[in-house]
Structure formats: structure tokens, C-alpha cells
Amino acid sequence: MERNRLLDDIFWNTLTGPHAQFASGFGGARRYAKGFSPILAFADPGDPDFASLAPFCEKGEHFYCDSWTGAAPEGWRIDAEATMFRMVWNAALPTADEAPDAVALGPEHADQALALATLTKPGPFGPRTIELGEYFGYFDGDRLIAMAGERMHAPGLREISGVCTHPDYQGRGLARKLMARLVHRQVARGEAPFLHVMRTNEAAHQLYLRMGFEDYLETVVRVVARAD
């Protein structure tokens, strides 16, 4: 299926497709431009083209990449390695928007969104990540306390990402409601929602299964940087 082909290498298909305008690099390698999510993608994850990428990456920058399991090439180092599930929506269209009171996040919320992501660590996030798709949040007064939004996408596919809740407000179902809103909107547009969750985050994994997502694949994810 075309959808599966795109999903198998969604990082590359996003950064050379719908998000090419937000990407840097050439040849067989791309990265999100500075300020967006620190993610790398390769045309061939089995033989990643780090040489083409080096001019676009500064020493000290850390990046996430998936599906690559070889040794670090000269001039690069691997700082962390784990596995994550790529999950795809496999349920009926939600009957209603569960978060009609959620606030659409824009550039004016970028600092708060970055601060919340830095605190809760939902995955790679930058100050301009909320420009990559729709983002919604809940506030307590002027304080952003929960958010969820969209990041990578390819034809017929849209990622749910940046899902997090401030520790003081967890247990109220805020993030789940925001996710349900995104699912409702994406399915209504004819898109298949998908997401990523670390294998170690079993509580979130089980929540997503109950919501209607299913495991599509499990892949290696690494944090890499140029060597000093």
C-alpha cells in the first residue's frame, strides 16, 4: 500500500515532501531547519549519508533519527539509543470533538509551548515546532498547562505530537481530550492519524491502544551529535 510505503520512512518522506520548506540538507540526508524539531532523515537508513548532513549541523546540536543501527561514522557520536512504537489510528471516526473549549496555539504561544515541552519531554521539540501543524492547548488563566499538535505528514497521513501536560495538572484527561480533537479533525479530512511513543512509556502506550491506535512497527531511535 502507498500509505505503508510512506509511513515506513515517514521522517524522510516528510522532510523531502510536505515539509521540504522547513528542511536543510542535500543528497541523501535532511534535517529540520534550526528552530524546528531536531530530527534527521536519510534516504537510506541502512547507509545514512552523514557526510552530506555535516555542513548543516553544528557541534553541540543533538538530533533524533530512526531506523539506523550501524556504528557512528567518523565525526559523529551516538549519545542515546532506545526503541519506539509507530502507531496508526485503527478505529471509527470519533462522534464528536471532545475538546471544543481548547485554544488554538499560535506564534504568540511559542515560548510557553517550548517551556512546557522542556519540562515534560514529550519528544524532540523546538521553538518553532508549533508552526508545523495545528496545535491546541488548555490554559489555567494565562498559563499553558496541556497541549497536543501535529508535526510530520505525508499524503493521507498526519502525526499527532507534542502531547504533554504540566505535572501539576495531570490525571484530568486534558492531553487525551486534545488528542481526540486532533484525531476527529484529521479523520474528517481523510487523513490517518499516527504517533510515536517510546517503548519505556508503557502507560502512554496502553492509553493510545485504548483510544484506537494500533502498533504499526517498532523502530530504533537514536540521539546523535557531531563529535567534538
C-alpha positions in Angstrom: 0.0 0.0 0.0 1.1 3.6 -0.7 0.3 4.7 2.8 2.5 2.0 4.3 5.4 2.9 2.0 5.2 6.5 3.1 4.8 5.5 6.8 7.8 3.1 6.8 10.2 6.1 6.3 8.0 9.0 7.4 10.9 11.2 8.5 12.4 11.2 5.0 9.0 11.4 3.2 8.1 14.4 5.3 11.3 16.3 5.0 11.5 15.8 1.3 7.8 16.2 0.8 5.3 18.5 2.6 7.9 19.9 5.0 10.7 20.4 2.4 10.3 24.2 3.0 11.3 23.6 6.7 14.3 21.4 5.9 18.0 21.8 5.4 20.4 19.4 3.7 21.0 17.8 0.3 21.8 14.4 -1.2 20.6 11.6 0.9 20.1 13.5 4.1 17.8 16.1 5.6 17.2 17.8 8.9 14.5 20.2 10.2 16.0 23.7 9.9 17.1 25.2 13.2 14.3 26.2 15.4 12.1 23.3 14.4 12.2 19.8 15.9 15.8 18.4 15.9 15.1 15.4 13.6 17.3 13.9 10.9 16.2 11.8 8.0 18.1 9.7 5.5 17.1 8.3 2.1 18.7 5.0 3.0 18.7 4.5 6.8 20.8 1.4 6.3 23.6 3.6 4.9 23.0 7.1 6.3 24.5 10.0 4.4 26.1 11.8 7.3 28.7 13.4 5.1 26.0 15.5 3.2 24.5 16.5 6.5 27.6 17.7 8.4 27.7 21.2 6.9 24.1 21.8 8.2 24.8 20.7 11.8 26.8 22.5 14.4 28.8 20.8 17.1 26.8 20.5 20.3 23.4 20.1 18.5 21.6 16.9 19.3 19.3 15.2 16.8 16.9 12.3 16.8 16.9 9.7 13.9 15.2 6.4 13.5 15.8 3.0 11.7 19.6 3.3 11.7 21.5 0.7 13.7 25.1 0.9 12.4 28.2 2.3 14.1 28.6 6.0 14.3 30.6 7.4 11.3 33.7 9.4 11.8 32.9 12.9 13.2 29.7 11.8 14.9 28.7 10.1 18.1 25.7 8.3 19.5 24.5 9.8 22.8 21.4 7.6 23.4 19.6 4.7 21.9 16.2 3.2 22.6 13.2 1.9 20.6 9.8 3.4 20.0 6.4 2.3 18.6 5.0 3.9 15.5 1.2 3.7 16.0 -1.6 4.3 13.5 -5.3 5.0 14.1 -7.5 2.0 13.5 -10.9 2.9 14.8 -14.1 4.7 13.6 -14.3 8.4 13.4 -14.9 9.9 16.8 -18.5 11.0 17.0 -17.7 14.5 18.4 -14.9 16.9 19.2 -14.0 16.2 22.8 -12.2 19.5 23.3 -14.3 22.3 21.8 -13.0 24.6 24.5 -9.3 24.1 23.6 -7.3 27.1 22.5 -5.6 27.1 19.1 -1.9 27.8 19.7 0.0 30.3 17.5 3.4 32.0 17.4 2.4 34.1 20.5 2.3 30.9 22.5 5.7 29.5 21.3 7.6 30.4 24.4 5.1 28.7 26.7 4.8 25.7 24.4 8.6 25.3 24.4 8.8 25.7 28.2 6.1 23.0 28.7 7.8 20.6 26.4 11.2 21.2 28.0 9.6 20.4 31.4 7.7 17.3 30.3 9.9 16.0 27.5 7.3 14.7 25.0 9.9 14.2 22.3 12.1 16.5 20.1 10.6 20.0 20.2 11.9 23.4 19.1 10.7 27.0 19.5 9.0 26.8 16.0 7.6 23.3 16.2 4.0 24.6 16.6 4.3 26.1 13.1 4.4 22.6 11.6 0.6 21.9 12.0 -2.4 22.6 14.2 -1.7 22.9 18.0 -4.2 23.1 20.7 -3.9 23.7 24.4 -5.6 24.3 27.7 -4.8 27.2 30.0 -5.2 27.9 33.7 -5.5 31.7 33.4 -2.6 32.8 31.2 -0.6 29.6 31.9 -0.4 26.8 29.3 -1.0 23.5 31.2 -1.5 21.0 28.4 -1.0 20.8 24.7 -1.1 18.5 21.7 -0.5 19.1 18.0 0.7 17.9 14.6 4.2 17.5 13.2 5.2 15.2 10.4 2.9 14.3 7.5 2.7 12.8 4.0 -0.3 12.4 1.7 -3.1 10.7 3.7 -1.0 10.7 7.0 -0.7 13.2 9.8 1.3 12.8 13.0 0.0 13.7 16.5 2.9 15.0 18.5 4.0 17.2 21.4 1.4 15.6 23.7 2.1 16.8 27.3 0.5 18.0 30.5 2.1 20.0 33.3 2.8 17.7 36.3 0.5 19.8 38.5 -2.5 19.1 36.2 -2.0 15.5 35.2 -4.8 12.9 35.8 -7.5 15.1 34.4 -7.6 13.7 30.9 -6.6 17.0 29.3 -4.0 15.6 26.9 -6.3 12.7 25.9 -9.1 15.2 25.0 -6.7 17.3 22.9 -5.5 14.2 21.1 -9.2 13.2 20.5 -9.8 16.6 18.9 -6.9 16.2 16.6 -8.0 12.6 15.6 -11.5 13.9 14.9 -10.2 16.7 12.7 -7.7 14.5 10.8 -10.0 11.6 10.1 -12.7 14.1 8.9 -10.0 15.4 6.4 -9.4 11.9 5.1 -6.1 11.5 6.9 -4.8 8.6 9.0 -3.6 9.8 12.4 -0.3 8.3 13.6 2.1 8.9 16.5 5.2 7.8 18.2 5.7 6.6 21.8 8.8 5.2 23.5 8.7 1.6 24.5 9.6 2.6 28.0 6.5 4.8 28.3 4.1 1.9 28.8 1.3 3.9 30.4 1.1 6.2 27.3 1.3 3.2 25.0 -1.6 1.5 26.7 -3.7 4.7 26.6 -3.1 5.1 22.9 -4.2 1.4 22.3 -7.4 2.1 24.3 -8.1 5.2 22.3 -8.0 3.3 19.0 -4.4 3.3 17.8 -2.5 0.1 16.9 1.1 -0.7 16.7 2.4 -0.4 13.2 6.1 -1.1 13.8 8.8 -0.8 16.5 12.0 1.0 15.4 15.3 2.1 16.9 15.6 5.7 17.7 18.9 7.4 18.5 20.1 10.8 19.7 23.2 11.8 17.7 25.6 14.7 17.6 28.7 15.8 15.8 31.7 14.8 17.8 33.8 17.5 19.5 
